[in-house]
Amino acid sequence: MKTCAHRYQQRQSVNKPSESRNIIGRCYVLSQDLTITSAKEDGGTWHFCKGRNPGHQKFGSCQQGLSATFDKDYHYFIFGAPGAHDWKGLVHLEQRNDSFFAMNIFFDGPFETGGFSLDSGKSLTSKGQLTVVAGAPRAYYSGAVVLLKKGGEDSRILLEEYTLKGEGLASSFGYDVTVLDLNGDG
């Protein structure tokens, strides 16, 4: 089970004129007995925006965890942070088991509120390939859904594979996404 507080604030210099608040968000992954443990593959706390460049142009309004999911095989945690990079957003994919090659993968797309909604699936665009589906309801003034794939074996990025754009002005296309295999082919 994964639970997130996307409005979690990191405050500095509290009750001083220089007080600052960064809405970075925070997520917890609960273990089988619904407790938070320190073992990375069995629970833990996740806050990849913590300690990064503050301010709304970078990670100060990150809001990690507004959307969060597991991939269908439970190998990856996938987090959306729509407030990162001046509200362009970001999608963060992280392997959940230390037995895999440790890899942090980020997607910093040019889409407003990218990572607002998330899901994933295998074989959506290529047989056996993991595809992350990210909603960006403010992109292009009508919204978009972006299909992302992992870069090459040694790559640390997600690559944009397809972009589906909304049709009507302010239609918020991509506000919610889900992946479903209607014909059962994989």
N, C-alpha and C positions, 0 to 999 in steps of 0.2 A: 504494500500500500504506500502511496506517495501522497503527501499533503504539502501545500505551499501557502505562504503568506506573502503575496506579491507586493503588499504595501509596507512590508517590514522596513523600518528606517534605521540607518546607521547615523547616530548623532555625535557630533564633536563639539567641544567647548560649550557644553550645556550651561545655560543661564549667564552667558557672557556675550558681549556685543558681537563677537566673531563666531557665534554659534552657527553650525551648519547641519543640514539634514539631507541625507541622500537616501532616496527611496530605492533600495537595491533589491529587496525581496529575499526570500529564503525558503528553502524546501527541506523537508524531512522525508526520509524513506524509512518506513517502519518494518521491523523484522517480522517473522512469522508469528511471534507472540505479541505483536502490536506494541513493541517497545523500540526505543531508539538506541542502537548500539554503535560502537565505534568501528566495527568491522565494515569495510567499504562495500562488500558484496551483500551484507545482511543489515540493512538499515544505514543510519548515518545522517549527517546534516550536509546540505549542499547549498553553497552560496558563492557561485563563480564570479559574481560582480563585486564581492567584498575585496577591498584593498586595491581596486583598479582605479583609473583616473576618474575623479569625481566631476560633478557639474553635468548639466543636462546635455552638453555636447558629447559627452563620453558615456560614463556608466552611472552618473548620479541619479538618474531616473530610470534605471534599468528595469525594475519591476519583474525580476526573474520569477518565474512560476505562475504568471497569469495563465499560461498554458503549460502543461507538463504531461508526459505520457511515457510508457515503455514501448519498445518495439515488440512485435508479435512473438518473438522468440525469447524475450526478456534478457537480451544481451546488452541492450543500451537503455540509458535514461535519455530522454529528449526533453529539453526545457526551452520555452520561449521567453524572451525578454524584450517586449515590444517598445520599451522606453529607452533602450540603449542607443547611442549614437544619434542624439537629437531626434528621437522618435522614429528613426528608420528601422530599429529593431534588430534582433539577432536570434538565431536558433543555435542551441548548444547541444551537441550529441556527445555523450560520454559512455564509455564501456563500463558496465556495472560489475564486472568480475575481474579481480586482479590476475586471474590466470590468462586473460587475453593480453595482447600487446597494449600497454597503457597509451591511450591516445585521447587528447582533447581536440575536438573538431568544432570550429566555429563557422557560421555563415553570417557575414555582414553584408546583407543585400541592400540594394538601393530602394527598398520598399518601405513606405511609411507603415509603422506598426507591424512589421514582419514578426512572426512568432506569436501573434495574437491568439491563434488557434493552431493546434497540431494534431497530427496522427501519422501513422507510418504503415507500410506494408511491403511485402516481398513480391517480386515479379510483376510489379505494376507497369514498368516500362521495359525491363530486361529480365530474363529468366534468372531467378535466384538473387537478384540485386535488391538491397534494401533501399526504399524510397521514402523520404520524409516529406510529408505534405504540410505546408505552412500557409496559414491564412494571413492576409495583409489587407484588412477591410478599408484602409484609407489610401492605398496605392492607386495611382492614376486617377484619382478623384472618384473612382467607382468601385475600387477594391480589386484584389487579385488573389489567386491561389497559386503558389509556387511549388513545383515538384523538385526536390533536391536529392542528389545522390552523393555518396562519398567520393572524394577524389581518389587518386591512385593509391596503391599499397602504402607508400611512404608519405602520402599527402595528409595535411592536417586541416583541410577545408572541405566544405560541402559545396558541390557545384550545382548551379541552376540548370535543370534539364528542360523543364517546360514552365511556361507561365500562362495561366488562364486568366484573362482580364474580365472584369465585370462590365455589363453593358450599359447600365443607367447611371447617370450622375448621382453620387451619394447613395448608391444602392448597398454599400457595405458588403459587397461580394467577398467571401472569405472570412466572415465573422465567426463562422463555425464550420469545421470540416470533419469528415469521417471517411474511413476507408472500408469498403465492403466488397467481397468477392461474390458478385451476383450469380455468375455462371459456374462457380466452383472449380475453376481451372487452375487454381494455384495460389 
